[in-house]
């Protein structure tokens, strides 16, 4: 079955397997190496967590396509006609936090149909003891240290907080800093937690009021964006090409913006005159 609820069942088990790997964090066994820059890292735990996630998905749904941050895209041989579910995995979103023992990190797992519609998503944050999940049409939910509640998005009257993150690419990061003045209009404060997946989930649970970031990968947002949407938050996803169609170029990705929030924030990102520069 490829119903959202059936996919969510698999996603929850897969994300739990990845999070269990992360929960065994040993600072002497990180084996951290840099990727694109001295701020972009991968550890032995990233790879081990992705293998654990893939194992669960592969055992349950051997004909599905899997795209992972660390191990790329796998298209099974003899894939059945008409079945084109694809999984997007970020085994460790917030690797820098993980290395430094900052608690904002987790495993993100999401599934989309052949049209690119996201059907199920889970973000499992073991150090926070939080599990966020959603299925298309089934709402968004949070288990917080075992207490489960349905998520309904921001509703705070305590001053609005915007979350963002910064690119590893220096030129893109400079543009993000330039944009902040325009983006912060109507917000009382700013947070940068280091995990786009958790930022989106925390908009869904109302801890944050909005999120905006340029240059994210699909695996960064696939689950979190669905969770925010199912909590009733307006989400602007970047229109990036699927990895099955060659994926976005680096320039396309760095120019694309993800937004979760109200109409004013959406307009400030999509209208270049409001920021004084093109998004």
C-alpha positions in Angstrom: 0.0 0.0 0.0 1.1 3.6 -0.8 -1.5 5.5 1.2 -0.2 8.4 3.3 -1.0 6.5 6.5 0.9 3.4 5.3 3.9 5.4 4.3 3.8 7.3 7.6 4.0 3.9 9.5 7.2 3.0 7.6 8.6 6.6 8.0 8.2 6.5 11.8 10.0 3.2 12.1 12.7 4.3 9.7 13.3 7.7 11.5 13.3 5.9 14.8 16.1 3.6 13.5 18.2 6.6 12.5 17.5 8.4 15.7 18.6 5.4 17.7 22.0 5.5 16.0 22.3 9.2 16.9 21.3 8.5 20.5 24.5 6.5 20.9 26.6 9.6 20.3 30.2 9.1 21.5 32.4 12.2 21.2 35.4 9.9 20.7 33.9 8.1 17.7 32.5 11.0 15.6 35.1 10.7 12.8 34.1 14.2 11.6 35.3 15.4 8.2 34.5 18.5 6.3 32.6 18.4 3.0 32.0 21.7 1.1 33.5 24.0 3.7 34.9 24.2 7.2 31.3 24.6 8.4 29.9 21.7 6.5 30.6 18.4 8.2 29.8 14.7 8.0 30.4 12.1 10.7 30.4 8.4 11.0 26.9 8.8 12.6 25.5 10.5 9.5 26.4 7.5 7.4 25.4 4.9 10.0 22.0 6.6 10.6 21.3 6.7 6.9 22.1 3.0 6.5 19.7 2.3 9.4 16.9 4.3 7.8 17.5 2.7 4.4 17.4 -0.8 6.0 13.9 -0.2 7.4 12.6 1.3 4.2 14.2 -1.4 2.1 12.8 -4.2 4.2 9.3 -2.8 4.1 9.2 -1.4 0.6 11.9 -2.9 -1.5 10.6 -1.4 -4.8 10.7 2.2 -3.7 13.3 4.8 -4.7 15.5 6.3 -1.9 17.4 9.5 -1.9 19.7 10.2 1.0 22.1 13.0 1.8 25.1 10.8 2.3 24.5 7.8 0.0 22.7 9.4 -3.0 19.8 8.0 -5.0 19.0 4.3 -5.3 16.5 3.1 -7.9 15.8 -0.7 -7.4 16.1 -3.0 -10.4 12.8 -4.2 -11.7 10.8 -1.4 -10.2 7.1 -2.1 -10.7 5.3 0.0 -13.3 3.0 2.6 -11.7 4.7 2.5 -8.3 7.1 5.4 -7.9 7.3 6.3 -4.3 10.5 8.1 -3.5 12.0 8.6 0.0 14.1 11.6 1.0 16.4 11.1 3.9 18.4 13.5 6.0 20.0 11.0 8.5 21.4 13.8 10.7 20.1 17.3 10.2 22.1 19.6 12.3 25.5 17.8 12.1 27.5 20.7 13.4 25.2 20.8 16.5 25.7 17.1 16.9 29.4 17.4 16.8 29.3 20.1 19.4 26.7 18.4 21.6 24.1 21.1 20.9 20.7 19.3 21.2 19.0 20.6 18.0 19.5 17.7 15.6 17.6 14.7 14.3 16.7 12.3 11.6 14.3 13.4 8.9 12.4 10.9 6.6 9.8 11.8 4.0 8.0 10.1 1.1 6.6 11.6 -2.1 4.6 10.1 -4.9 5.6 10.1 -8.6 4.1 13.7 -9.0 6.3 15.0 -6.3 3.5 15.4 -3.7 4.8 14.8 -0.2 2.7 12.2 1.5 4.3 11.4 4.8 7.1 12.9 6.9 8.8 12.4 10.3 11.5 14.3 12.2 12.8 12.4 15.2 15.0 14.4 17.5 16.5 12.0 20.1 18.3 14.6 22.3 15.1 16.6 22.6 13.0 13.4 23.1 10.6 14.8 20.4 9.1 13.1 17.4 7.2 15.2 14.9 5.1 13.5 12.2 2.5 14.2 9.5 0.7 12.5 6.7 -1.1 14.2 3.8 -4.6 15.1 5.0 -3.9 13.5 8.4 -2.7 16.5 10.4 0.6 17.1 12.2 1.5 15.6 15.5 4.2 15.8 18.2 5.3 13.3 20.8 7.2 15.4 23.4 8.7 13.2 26.0 5.8 10.8 25.4 3.1 13.4 25.5 1.2 13.5 22.2 -0.6 16.5 20.8 -1.9 17.7 17.5 -0.1 20.8 16.1 -1.9 23.9 14.9 0.9 26.3 14.1 1.8 29.6 15.7 -0.6 31.4 18.0 1.7 33.3 20.4 1.0 36.8 21.7 4.4 37.0 23.4 6.2 38.7 20.5 6.9 37.1 17.1 10.1 35.1 16.4 11.6 34.5 13.0 13.9 31.5 12.5 16.5 31.3 9.7 19.8 29.7 8.8 22.8 30.6 6.8 24.4 29.0 3.8 27.9 27.4 3.8 28.4 29.4 0.5 30.0 32.8 1.5 28.3 34.8 -1.3 24.9 33.4 -0.5 25.5 34.0 3.2 26.3 37.6 2.6 23.1 38.0 0.7 21.1 36.4 3.5 22.6 38.9 6.0 21.6 41.8 3.7 18.0 40.4 3.5 17.5 40.3 7.3 16.5 43.9 7.7 13.6 43.5 5.4 12.6 40.0 6.6 12.6 41.0 10.3 9.8 43.6 9.8 7.0 42.6 12.2 9.2 40.3 14.2 10.6 40.9 17.6 13.5 38.5 17.5 15.5 36.1 15.5 16.7 32.5 16.1 19.2 30.4 14.2 19.1 26.8 15.7 21.1 25.0 13.0 18.5 22.5 11.8 16.0 23.5 9.1 14.0 20.4 9.7 13.5 21.3 13.4 12.9 25.0 12.6 10.0 24.0 10.4 8.6 21.6 13.0 8.9 24.3 15.7 6.8 26.7 13.5 4.3 23.8 13.3 4.3 23.5 17.1 4.1 27.3 17.7 7.5 27.6 19.4 8.6 29.8 16.4 6.3 32.0 14.3 8.0 31.7 10.9 11.0 30.4 9.1 12.9 31.5 6.0 16.1 30.2 4.5 17.8 30.3 1.1 19.9 27.5 -0.4 18.4 24.4 1.3 18.5 20.9 -0.1 15.3 18.8 -0.6 16.3 16.5 2.2 16.6 19.4 4.6 12.9 20.4 4.3 11.0 17.4 2.9 9.5 16.2 6.2 9.5 19.4 8.1 7.7 21.4 5.4 4.9 18.8 5.3 4.6 18.8 9.1 4.2 22.6 9.0 1.7 22.4 6.2 -0.4 19.9 8.0 -0.3 22.1 11.1 -2.0 24.8 9.0 1.1 26.9 8.2 1.5 28.4 4.8 4.7 27.0 3.3 6.5 28.2 0.2 8.7 25.3 -1.1 11.4 26.1 -3.7 10.4 24.8 -7.1 13.5 22.6 -7.5 13.8 19.8 -10.0 13.6 16.3 -8.7 16.8 14.3 -8.4 15.2 11.9 -10.8 15.2 14.6 -13.4 18.8 15.6 -12.8 18.2 17.6 -9.7 18.8 21.4 -9.3 22.1 22.9 -10.2 24.1 24.4 -7.4 23.1 27.9 -8.6 19.4 27.0 -8.7 19.6 25.6 -5.2 21.5 28.6 -3.7 18.9 31.0 -5.2 15.9 29.1 -4.0 14.1 30.1 -0.8 12.0 28.1 1.6 9.4 30.0 3.7 6.9 29.0 6.4 4.8 31.7 7.9 2.2 34.3 7.1 1.3 36.2 3.9 3.4 39.2 4.7 6.6 37.1 5.0 5.7 35.2 1.8 5.3 38.5 0.0 8.6 39.9 1.4 10.4 37.0 -0.1 8.6 36.7 -3.5 8.5 40.4 -4.2 12.1 41.5 -5.0 11.3 45.2 -4.4 10.4 44.5 -0.7 13.9 43.3 0.0 15.7 45.6 -2.4 17.2 42.5 -4.2 16.2 39.4 -5.9 15.5 36.3 -3.7 
